[in-house]
Amino acid sequence: MSPDHPDYTADLMIRKKRLLIDRHQVAFGNRSIPTSQITGIRWGILIKYTNGVRTNRSFLVSVCTTQGTSLNMECHSKFFSLGLDEKNWLAFQTMINSCLANVVPRIVQIISSRLTGGETVQVGPCRLDREGLHFTKGALFWKEERFISWKHVGFDAENGMVIVYDPRVRKCRTSMSARGTWNAVLLEFIASAMREQ
């Protein structure tokens, strides 16, 4: 299937606003960003509790540009409205799938080209370069710089966190919020692109 296939387009109504994600733009309500300008993405789910009871679930997909313009697309569900929660979950999946087809490949290409060209890119606690990922563990006098090569880096996701680790060294790991950290959800795609270089 080509990116022009309709399955790659998200065209939804969220909170009485039209959401459109296609190969040309990401639009929500009266705001839009051309996909050619998008350099960052993040997504995730936030579950809120009141007195130990789940009361709300928020689904967020957000994109940004190097100029600092961002567009947040968010659906909220109260748990006593199960039909709305299911509808929002399906909308969230549709948004992510459309971003994976229309937005993510370009961002991964931009970042991998920058890394191949000798630049560094910061993603959460990780500094990426041509060779792999660098991050600091510990605090104050016990700080230690860690490095994981692109060849050996592993990824996992748990409780809304993206976990970066070296499978050969048990304590060589760090984590970051998928919902709160720009491009954290892309680290595995970036690693794959860098391994192919």
Secondary structure, DSSP 8 states (H G I E B T S, - for coil): --TTSGGG-EEEEETTEEEEESSSEEEETTEEEEGGGEEEEEEEEEEEEETTEEEEEEEEEEEEETTS-EEEEEEEEETT-HHHHHHHHHHHHHHHHHHHHHTHHHHHHHHHHHHHTT--EEETTEEE-SSEEEEEES-GGG-EEEEEETTT-EEEEETTEEEEE-TTSTT-EEEEETTTSTTGGGHHHHHHHHHT-
